[in-house]
Structure formats: structure tokens, C-alpha cells
């Protein structure tokens, strides 16, 4: 990837999660993507940002029939299937660009300029097959003191991952197989340790690895080059997946709406 190849990319929005978790306490919507924030489905904020960005083009919305009403010019809906990886594969199969931006439906605070900034940052660091943003804990804590996130400790400090990804559309079969193994093992410490390697996990516990070391290890495991993009855009990492998130994000959106009047 070189600067002269900075052309708009297709986007896949993953919106297939049923509202059966903690957010059921604040909304009875059947789909999490349709949970209203300040009077609008949360996925609508995401779609607005993605359609208004300069470096995006067609959007593939992977979602159940309930979201058909959100389809508009530039947005194509394909039915959600089983699981996150199944939905990702379905979305990528409908994309046309060589590189595809992946977004979840629960990051309603993102803005068009943040999307463009992330894509440009990826293009500026060629050589990887998968890019994802990482945001320092200090940045998120300064953004909103009540925002609770899960952080990982690395040599550079405490970081959390964002919910945008830039990936090559055509990934090898072995990478999908390894990704499926990680998804299946994500809730089991023993299985994750087995995948990462006992030696690597022990070293992590004794001395936090650098981001580069993590990139290298994950790349070795999935057979792809992975790159973390440092970002100061808190909004990329602010997803709405529990009642406390709902309350904070709703308040932020109300304030933004009042300021725009």
C-alpha cells in the first residue's frame, strides 16, 4: 500500500447480534443494532459516519431482516448468518475493493473524519494484511471518566482495541481456520494459553510484551501480518454493550445534538 493507492474502500458493518445480553435491561429491541440512542438506532449513527467519510464507498450491512428499513442508496443489506466470523465472511463476499473496512454496529460516537484518519494511518504503514486501532487508557479516561473499558497492559502502557479494522478482502483459508480456533477459545484461559503458547503467556505475565512483539506473535499464529494503529480517537473504542455504556453514550449524544441546534 502506497499513498498513491489511497482510494475509497468498501465497508462491511456487522449488525447481526441479537439483544439477549446486558442491554436487554435498557431496551426490548430484538437486535442490538436497533437499540435507540437519543431517539435513533445506534447503527444509524455508524452508517452516517461511514457514508459521509471521504475514503469509503459501498457499504455492506450484514444484518437480519429487522434492519431492512435502514437500507438507503450506497448501503446493501445481506442476511446475517451464524456467528461473527460467518457474518464477516458473508460481508466480504459482497465487497468489491481489495481492502475492506470492517465496523461493528455499536460505535455510535464515530465521525466521518475519524474513519478517514484511521484509513490514512493504515495506508501510511504498508506491509500488513490486518490493521486495527489501539487507544491508550489515558485518552479514554480523559474523554469520559465514567467510561469503563477493558485494557491490556503492554510495554508501552495500558491500551484497548478499537472497533474498526482494515483487512485484505481475500484472506487465505488457513487464516480463517486459525481465527475460528481463537473465537472458539476466547472464553477459556486454558485453550487460549494453548494457542498462544505456554512460554509466551508466562513471559507476558512476568514482563508485559511490546506491541511489536504481540503483532509478531499473533501474525505467526494466524499466518498474516497484523498491525496496531495508535489512535487518539476515543470514539473508535467506545462501544455500547452494557447499560453503563448506554447511559454515558446517550448523554454524550444528547449534548452533541443540543450543541448542533
Buried (B, 14 or more C-beta within 10 A) or exposed (E): BEEEEBEBBBBBBBBBBBBEEEBBEBBEBBBBBBBBBBEBBBBBBBBBBBBEBEBBBBBBBBBBEBBEEBBEEEBBBBEBBEEBBBBBBBBBEBBEBEBBBBBBBBBBBBBBEBBBBBBBBBBEEEEBBBBBBBBBBEBBBEBBEEBEBEBBEBEBEBBBBBBBBBBBBEBEEEBBEBBEBBEEBEEEEEBBBEBBEEEBBEBBEEEBBEBEBBBBBBBEBBBBBBBBBEBBBBBBBBBBBBBBBBEBBBBBBEEEEEEEE
